[in-house]
Amino acid sequence: MAALLDTSQASLDKSLAFLDKLLAKDVAKARLTAAAAAQVKSLITPSTSLADAAPTADFIIEAVPEIEPLKLAIFRDLAAAAKPSAVLATNTSSISITKIAAAAGPDAAHRVVATHFMNPVPVQPGVEIISALQTAPETLATALALVTAMGKVPSKSADTPGFIANRILMPYINEAVICLESGVAEKEDIDSMMKNGTGVPMGPLALADFIGLDTCLAIMGVLYRDTGDSKYRPSVRLQRMVDAGWLGKKSGRGFYQY
């Protein structure tokens, strides 16, 4: 059984509709029977109440936006609401796991770990597993076992800014934005060259739109702040687009219009 928790009923409804779409696709492609799809759906209980959903969970994965104060507040609440044996996992893509564990308090910090699922989660098998300084070995082992049971491929990372994926990916996207803002090439040419020249399935600017420009900016900000290295300075153009509310696919406009 799994509980799906969000403070917004509209967000829950959207998530369940997306689940229905994924299950229907699997049934259409004969990867699942209709009965198996219905069983999967029956195992998920939506809730808007942390007090109702958390106490019975063995493994909790937080996946709110990359807003540090919000994540820290959630882990303080989780430590109080969850049972003492529950693993408290974060899906953060850049924020210090050690800081998140500290927010959970001394009695729960050893049960905090990061399970950073690569996007889009139904397609990408990779999951970064990051231990805080406080993470107990058994917590790490449980996280590795769970994501492996999901059919995912875990990679362990130290608790360092950006971990593995975003330490490499975000500077690549940021440099593409700098190429655009400095007139090196138009967006279509930048994306076309990277797709047709390096074999990546999506150009960096289209990928940034898919990820969310606000998320890209937040991660670059963490890299820049936590390392103090100027090579991680976020592009001015990226900041201005976020200021304008042009966040990519989710807002209908980013480097491209949707």
Disulfide bonds with the S-S distance in Angstrom:
none
